[in-house]
Amino acid sequence: MPVAFEPAGIYRSYLEIEHWMQDLSDLKPRMLIHCENNDTIEKFSAHHHFHSPADHCLRRPEIAENIAVERVLELAVKHSYPVHIVHVSSATSALLIREAKAACDLITCETAPHYLIHTEDILKAKHGHRYLCSPPYRSAQTRGMMVELLQDGYFDIIASDHCPFTIADKDRYADTPEQVPCGIPGVGTLFKAMHDHFVTSGKITLDELFALTVHNPAKLMNFSPKPLFTIEQMLG
């Protein structure tokens, strides 16, 4: 569920989330939450109009994610409730999550390859509108910190945050970036992208990548830990 931009129609308040935690306290199904603070997005969007794809980063800054993550973590710790923070893009958020895990071991998180590989500069390049996603890409400094946190084991899972929009879907609104469908595909390239950028460079091991993309997600979602594909098949 998203703690995100209310006008998009996919918003849930912190109060609603807390009520669900209370109502579901007996069963405690894990909540997967997209964290961006609506009030912060509205504030920054009022000062930064959507003239180009790069404006997306100004309208949805890291602090929007950090505030939402902190609020959700407070609720998770308060109610000892299992929460999974999806597609973390901010190193500050990852540090907040690690700190909260010490108080509640039911908290987990993930990031996505594009937050470890690309920076906000990709939105300034030709066809930058094709790469619009939320949360947006971050600075080179943040990307570097995220890679360090990956190496230090801060993320439980690497996931694609797959959205099946095509190039044609994106290009249709190239001149009106605010209308471009937000999200990028990635489920088919997840393992190979991570392998080529981080295993071959020695930043993480192949076993660590397999745990992040296969074993840990299966364990978290109570699926069979037996993989359906070999590493060779996943590398294509």
HELIX and SHEET records of a PDB file:
HELIX    1   1 GLU A    6  ALA A    8  5                                   3    
HELIX    2   2 TYR A   14  ASP A   23  1                                  10    
HELIX    3   3 ASN A   38  HIS A   47  1                                  10    
HELIX    4   4 ASP A   55  ARG A   59  1                                   5    
HELIX    5   5 GLU A   62  HIS A   79  1                                  18    
HELIX    6   6 ALA A   91  LYS A  101  1                                  11    
HELIX    7   7 PRO A  113  ILE A  117  1                                   5    
HELIX    8   8 GLU A  120  LYS A  124  5                                   5    
HELIX    9   9 GLY A  128  TYR A  131  5                                   4    
HELIX   10  10 ALA A  140  GLN A  151  1                                  12    
HELIX   11  11 ILE A  167  ASP A  171  1                                   5    
HELIX   12  12 PRO A  177  GLN A  179  5                                   3    
HELIX   13  13 LEU A  190  MET A  194  1                                   5    
HELIX   14  14 HIS A  195  VAL A  199  3                                   5    
HELIX   15  15 LEU A  206  PHE A  210  1                                   5    
HELIX   16  16 ALA A  211  HIS A  215  3                                   5    
HELIX   17  17 ASN A  216  LEU A  220  1                                   5    
HELIX   18  18 ILE A  231  MET A  234  1                                   4    
SHEET    1   A 5 PRO A   2  VAL A   3  0                                        
SHEET    2   A 5 MET A  31  CYS A  35  1                                        
SHEET    3   A 5 VAL A  83  ILE A  85  1                                        
SHEET    4   A 5 ILE A 107  THR A 111  1                                        
SHEET    5   A 5 ILE A 157  ILE A 158  1                                        
END                                                                             
